[in-house]
Amino acid sequence: MTFNETLEKVRAIAAKADISGKDFLAVEVDLTGSDPGVFYVEIKDGKIAVEPYEYNDRSCKVTMDTADFNKLADGKLDPIMAFTMGKLKVEGDVGKALEFSKLLR
């Protein structure tokens, strides 16, 4: 799956996500592998945005191979297992990364 396809998948998931009770979350996702790229997911003022840019004032940064990220988004890879196996790297608030992974489901 290409970076743009992955970005559109995340946008579709975000459009259906329940963000009630969430005040602010900003996660940058750095995808590696054959078609790398970067995007962010931001929850702010009751709205969710997914944009193909870096986010400097983020809660955390998640780095994964694109194929593994798609498995995570499809529910075929547990985020804690991925973190433990070194397939998912988190820079910053790990709790926010877990909160983000719940949004993907």
C-alpha positions as CSV (number, residue, x, y, z in Angstrom):
1,M,0.0,0.0,0.0
2,T,1.3,3.4,-0.9
3,F,1.7,6.3,1.5
4,N,-1.2,8.2,-0.1
5,E,-3.5,5.1,0.2
6,T,-2.5,4.8,3.9
7,L,-3.2,8.4,4.5
8,E,-6.7,8.1,2.9
9,K,-7.3,5.0,5.0
10,V,-6.4,6.9,8.2
11,R,-8.7,9.8,7.1
12,A,-11.6,7.3,6.6
13,I,-11.0,5.8,10.0
14,A,-10.7,9.2,11.6
15,A,-14.0,10.3,10.0
16,K,-15.8,7.5,12.0
17,A,-13.8,7.8,15.2
18,D,-15.5,8.7,18.5
19,I,-13.6,11.7,19.8
20,S,-16.1,12.6,22.4
21,G,-14.4,13.4,25.7
22,K,-11.0,14.0,24.1
23,D,-9.7,17.5,24.4
24,F,-6.4,17.5,22.6
25,L,-4.2,14.9,20.9
26,A,-1.5,15.5,18.3
27,V,0.3,12.4,17.0
28,E,2.9,12.5,14.2
29,V,3.2,9.3,12.3
30,D,6.5,8.6,10.4
31,L,6.1,5.7,8.0
32,T,9.2,3.9,6.8
33,G,9.8,1.2,4.2
34,S,9.3,1.2,0.5
35,D,6.9,4.2,0.3
36,P,7.8,6.4,3.4
37,G,6.0,9.5,4.5
38,V,4.9,11.6,7.4
39,F,1.4,12.7,8.6
40,Y,-0.3,13.8,11.7
41,V,-3.5,13.2,13.5
42,E,-4.8,16.1,15.6
43,I,-7.9,16.2,17.9
44,K,-8.6,19.8,18.8
45,D,-11.8,21.8,19.6
46,G,-13.9,18.7,19.0
47,K,-12.6,18.1,15.5
48,I,-10.2,15.6,14.1
49,A,-7.7,16.4,11.3
50,V,-5.3,14.1,9.4
51,E,-2.8,16.0,7.3
52,P,0.4,15.0,5.4
53,Y,2.8,17.2,7.4
54,E,5.1,17.1,10.4
55,Y,3.7,18.4,13.7
56,N,6.3,20.2,15.8
57,D,4.2,20.6,19.0
58,R,3.0,17.0,19.1
59,S,2.1,14.8,22.0
60,C,4.2,12.0,20.6
61,K,5.7,10.7,17.4
62,V,5.1,7.1,16.2
63,T,7.5,5.5,13.8
64,M,6.6,2.3,11.9
65,D,7.0,0.5,8.7
66,T,4.1,1.2,6.4
67,A,3.1,-2.4,6.1
68,D,3.1,-2.8,9.9
69,F,1.1,0.4,10.3
70,N,-1.5,-0.9,7.9
71,K,-1.8,-4.1,9.9
72,L,-2.2,-2.0,13.1
73,A,-4.9,0.1,11.4
74,D,-6.7,-3.1,10.2
75,G,-6.7,-4.6,13.7
76,K,-4.3,-7.4,12.7
77,L,-1.4,-6.1,14.8
78,D,-1.7,-5.4,18.5
79,P,0.0,-2.0,19.4
80,I,1.5,-3.3,22.6
81,M,2.9,-6.4,20.8
82,A,4.3,-4.1,18.0
83,F,5.9,-1.9,20.6
84,T,7.4,-4.8,22.5
85,M,8.7,-6.4,19.3
86,G,10.3,-3.1,18.2
87,K,8.0,-2.7,15.2
88,L,6.5,0.5,16.7
89,K,8.7,3.2,18.2
90,V,7.3,6.0,20.3
91,E,9.0,9.3,21.0
92,G,7.2,11.3,23.7
93,D,4.1,10.4,25.6
94,V,3.5,6.6,25.3
95,G,0.1,7.0,26.8
96,K,-0.9,9.4,24.0
97,A,0.3,6.8,21.5
98,L,-1.9,4.2,23.1
99,E,-4.8,6.6,23.0
100,F,-4.1,7.1,19.3
101,S,-4.0,3.4,18.6
102,K,-7.5,3.1,20.2
103,L,-8.8,5.7,17.7
104,L,-7.6,3.4,14.8
105,R,-9.9,0.6,15.9
